[in-house]
Amino acid sequence: SDMAAFRAEVRNASHVLILSGAGVSAESGIPTFRGAGGFWRTYQAQELANPDAFKRNPSLVWEFYHYRRELMVTKRPNPAHEAIARFEEEMAKQGKKVVVVTQNIDELHKRAGSQSVIELHGSLFKTQCTVCFEIKENRDSPIWEGSKIPTESLPRCGSCSGLLRPHVVWFGEGLNEDVLIKAYKELEDCDLCLVVGTSSVVYPAAMFAPEVASRGVTVAEFNLEDT
C-alpha cells in the first residue's frame, strides 16, 4: 500500500517477474467459464477441458475450442496488458529485464506488445499433434467449417496426419516441463515480483510468489479481491 516504497523497489530492480492471471484479461471481456453461469451450451468447461472428454468426443471438444478461438479474435488487449507492455519497453531502455509468466491462454499480453512471455497453460492459437506431439502456431479462422464434424475431418497434423488437439493444459494434466523450467529460472533470477490479477489458488503457480518471497525478494500484489 506504500506507493513511494513500491516506486523505490521498481527503480532499484533490474529483473522483474510479473505473474498474471485471468483478472488481467477480465476487462477485455474474456469469459472464464468458471463459477456461476460458467457454461458453454449445457456443459461446464471442466467437462470438456480434460483428456478423457477429448478421447470420448474430440469433435465436441474442438467445437468448444473453436468457439473460444473465434471469440478471442474479437477481443483486444486492455489498459492492463498495455501498461505491462510499456513497462517492459521502458525497463529495456535502461538495460533491465521484465518477464511475464501468465496462466492465461489468450495471448493478449503478446498482442499488447510484451516480448518476454511464458505461457504456463499454453495458447488457444497453438495446436499439438496427438501422435508426433509437434506443436505449431495455428491462427486459422475458422479452424474448421460447420459443426458436428466427424473425427476424420477434424484438424490434422501437417507432418504425420495425426489428430490435432488444442495446445492448452487441461484439467488433470501437468504443465509442460520445458515451460516450467523456464518459469523457475525466472523465479530464481528476479529481484522484484509483481502478482497481477490472479487468485493464487492454481498450483504450481500459486507457490511462485511465496517461493520468491522466501529468498527475501519483494512481492507486490495487484488484485481487486483478497488472495
C-alpha positions in Angstrom: 0.0 0.0 0.0 3.0 2.3 0.3 3.4 3.6 -3.3 6.6 5.5 -2.5 8.3 2.4 -1.3 7.0 0.5 -4.3 8.4 3.0 -6.7 11.8 2.7 -5.0 11.7 -1.0 -5.4 10.9 -0.6 -9.1 13.8 1.9 -9.6 16.2 -0.5 -7.9 15.0 -3.6 -9.7 16.9 -5.0 -12.7 14.9 -8.2 -13.3 11.2 -8.0 -12.8 8.9 -11.1 -12.9 5.2 -10.4 -13.5 2.8 -13.3 -12.6 -0.5 -12.7 -14.4 -3.9 -14.4 -14.3 -7.4 -14.2 -15.5 -8.0 -10.9 -13.7 -5.7 -9.1 -16.2 -7.9 -10.1 -19.1 -11.3 -9.6 -17.4 -11.7 -6.1 -18.8 -11.2 -7.4 -22.3 -14.4 -9.4 -21.8 -12.7 -12.8 -21.7 -15.1 -15.4 -20.1 -13.5 -17.8 -17.6 -16.3 -20.4 -17.9 -15.9 -20.9 -14.1 -18.3 -20.4 -11.2 -22.0 -19.5 -11.5 -23.0 -19.2 -15.1 -19.8 -20.7 -16.4 -21.4 -22.8 -19.0 -20.9 -23.3 -22.8 -24.2 -24.7 -24.1 -25.1 -27.1 -21.3 -21.6 -28.0 -20.4 -19.3 -26.8 -17.6 -15.9 -26.1 -19.0 -14.3 -28.7 -16.8 -16.5 -31.3 -18.5 -14.8 -30.6 -21.9 -11.3 -29.3 -20.9 -9.9 -32.6 -19.9 -8.1 -35.5 -21.8 -11.0 -38.0 -21.2 -13.5 -35.8 -22.8 -11.2 -35.4 -25.9 -10.9 -39.2 -26.1 -14.6 -39.7 -25.9 -15.7 -36.9 -28.2 -13.0 -34.9 -29.9 -15.5 -33.2 -32.2 -17.4 -31.7 -29.2 -14.2 -30.5 -27.5 -13.0 -29.0 -30.8 -16.3 -27.2 -31.2 -15.8 -25.7 -27.7 -12.3 -24.5 -28.5 -13.3 -23.3 -32.0 -15.9 -21.1 -30.2 -13.2 -19.8 -27.8 -10.8 -19.1 -30.6 -13.3 -17.2 -32.7 -14.5 -15.3 -29.6 -10.9 -14.3 -28.8 -10.3 -12.9 -32.3 -13.0 -10.2 -31.4 -11.2 -9.2 -28.1 -8.5 -6.6 -27.7 -5.8 -6.1 -25.1 -7.0 -3.7 -22.3 -5.0 -1.0 -20.4 -3.6 -3.6 -18.0 -1.9 -5.5 -20.9 -0.8 -2.3 -22.4 0.7 -0.9 -19.2 2.7 -4.1 -18.7 4.0 -4.0 -22.2 5.0 -0.3 -21.8 6.7 -1.2 -18.5 8.8 -3.8 -20.2 9.7 -1.4 -23.0 10.8 1.3 -20.6 12.8 -1.1 -18.4 14.5 -2.4 -21.6 15.7 1.1 -22.4 17.5 1.0 -19.1 19.1 -2.4 -19.8 16.6 -4.0 -17.4 14.5 -7.1 -17.9 10.8 -7.8 -17.4 9.3 -11.2 -18.0 5.6 -12.1 -17.9 4.7 -15.5 -16.6 1.0 -15.9 -17.4 -1.7 -18.5 -16.7 -3.8 -17.1 -19.5 -4.1 -18.8 -22.9 -5.5 -15.7 -24.8 -2.2 -14.3 -26.0 -3.3 -10.7 -25.1 0.0 -9.9 -23.5 1.8 -10.6 -26.8 -0.8 -8.7 -28.8 -0.3 -5.7 -26.4 3.4 -5.8 -27.2 5.0 -7.8 -24.4 8.1 -9.5 -25.8 9.1 -11.9 -23.0 6.1 -14.0 -22.2 6.0 -17.5 -20.7 2.6 -19.2 -21.2 2.2 -21.7 -18.4 -1.0 -23.2 -19.7 -0.4 -23.0 -23.4 -2.2 -21.0 -26.0 -5.6 -21.1 -27.8 -3.7 -20.3 -31.0 -1.3 -23.3 -31.0 -2.1 -26.9 -31.7 -0.4 -30.1 -30.6 -0.4 -33.4 -32.5 -1.6 -36.4 -30.5 0.7 -38.7 -32.5 4.0 -37.0 -33.1 3.4 -34.2 -30.5 4.5 -31.4 -32.8 3.4 -28.0 -31.5 2.7 -25.3 -34.1 1.1 -21.9 -34.1 -2.3 -22.1 -35.8 -4.4 -18.9 -36.5 -6.8 -20.4 -39.0 -10.1 -18.7 -38.6 -12.2 -20.7 -38.6 -10.1 -23.7 -37.8 -12.9 -25.8 -39.4 -16.1 -25.2 -41.2 -19.5 -26.1 -39.9 -20.3 -28.1 -36.7 -20.6 -31.7 -35.5 -17.6 -32.5 -37.7 -16.8 -36.3 -37.9 -13.5 -37.2 -36.3 -11.8 -38.0 -39.6 -12.4 -34.4 -40.7 -11.1 -32.7 -37.5 -7.8 -30.6 -37.7 -4.9 -32.8 -38.7 -1.1 -32.6 -38.3 0.7 -31.4 -41.4 3.6 -33.7 -40.7 2.0 -37.0 -39.8 -1.7 -36.5 -40.3 -2.4 -37.3 -36.7 -5.3 -35.7 -34.9 -4.6 -32.3 -33.5 -5.7 -31.0 -30.1 -5.6 -27.5 -28.6 -2.2 -26.8 -27.1 -3.6 -26.0 -23.7 -3.1 -27.6 -20.3 -6.3 -29.4 -19.4 -7.7 -30.4 -16.0 -5.8 -33.4 -14.8 -2.7 -32.7 -16.9 0.7 -31.5 -15.7 2.5 -28.4 -17.1 5.0 -28.7 -19.9 8.3 -29.5 -18.3 10.3 -27.1 -20.6 7.9 -24.3 -19.8 8.2 -25.0 -16.1 12.0 -24.9 -16.3 11.9 -21.5 -18.0 9.5 -20.2 -15.3 11.5 -21.5 -12.4 14.7 -19.9 -13.9 12.9 -16.5 -13.9 11.8 -17.1 -10.3 15.4 -17.7 -9.3 16.8 -14.7 -11.1 14.2 -12.0 -10.5 14.8 -9.2 -7.9 11.2 -8.0 -7.9 7.9 -9.9 -8.4 4.5 -8.4 -9.3 1.4 -10.6 -8.9 -1.4 -9.2 -11.1 -4.9 -10.4 -11.5 -4.5 -14.0 -10.2 -6.3 -15.7 -7.3 -3.2 -17.7 -6.5 -5.1 -20.9 -6.0 -4.0 -22.9 -9.0 -0.8 -24.9 -8.5 2.1 -24.8 -9.1 1.7 -21.1 -10.0 0.2 -20.5 -6.5 3.6 -21.2 -5.0 5.6 -18.9 -7.3 5.2 -15.7 -5.2 5.9 -17.4 -1.9 9.0 -19.1 -3.3 10.3 -15.7 -4.5 9.4 -14.1 -1.1 11.3 -16.9 0.7 14.5 -15.5 -1.0 13.8 -12.1 0.5 12.7 -10.6 -2.8 9.9 -8.1 -2.6 6.5 -9.3 -3.9 3.8 -6.7 -4.8 0.3 -7.8 -5.4 -2.3 -6.1 -7.6 -5.7 -7.7 -7.2 -9.2 -6.4 -6.7 -10.0 -9.3 -4.4 -8.1 -10.8 -1.4 -6.0 -13.8 -2.2 
